[in-house]
Amino acid sequence: MAVSQISVFLENQPGRLMKVLDSFEAAGVNVRGYSASDTGDYGIARFILDKPDVALDVLRRRGCAATQAQVVCIRLPDKPGELARVTRIIAEAGINVLYSYSLISTIIAIHVDDTASAEAALRHQPIELVSQDEISETIWMV
């Protein structure tokens, strides 16, 4: 039941994540969820993909530092306390959560170094920006 996750170690520079994503697209690999975090000069991008073995092969052929690991994916009801309930079960079993992220691949949170400029660049493209009010709505995803 575990799901394969691909982690890629990237230099924290403009376009590095884009190159990885472009290579996935060229190989016909679809991103189902991802997380990207920085550690200063470098970052780690983690991906849940429809074809993880293909993606790992593509990354290794490009010379990227990439690894594959197994993760547990859980579908939670959209109501208060569900994430807490799951983490409580895991903690009570003596298991440590190392990190987690959402797989809702149609709404993506992107932390950039200039939020206002990024919003301005995206606003006039065929891209839907999501507001805090929309996130705060009771029922916003099916």
Salt bridges, closest charged atoms under 4 A:
GLU11 OE1 - ARG16 NH2 2.94
ASP57 OD2 - ARG61 NE 3.01
GLU82 OE1 - ARG85 NH2 2.75
